[in-house]
Amino acid sequence: MANWNSDNPSHVDTWFSLFRLKQTRKPFDAAGSLKMSDLLFFNPTSSEDYLKIEATLIANKIDQQFTIGGAKLESNISKNVAILDMITTLLDMDKTILDLAEVNDKNYCFINENK
């Protein structure tokens, strides 16, 4: 697994999207190890259906922010696959923001990404 790195566009864009959506207020350097259960939407008393709705909304907003910012889906990835991968990660309370960023790196080609 990659190290949390400010030189990686998927790491920066994932963190910034979550920050803009007010899911975390942690600075970049401290955010990579945060678990999904630490994000604002993840209320352990909420129903599974409610959490799925919230994760779906967040994933769609992240996708919008990525595409507005110039990121494009990788050639073999559909929007539905990218969003479903984000939802699955967001719903896994033990996954981290770094894990989410790595999923996004697999599915999107970011501006200034070294390939």
Secondary structure, 3 states (H helix, E strand, C coil): CCCCCCCCHHHHHHHHHHHHCCCCCCCHHHHCCCEHHHCCCCCCCCCHHHHHHHHHHHHHHHHHHHHHCCCEECCCCCHHHHHHHHHHHHCCCCCEHHHHHHHHHHHEECCCCCC
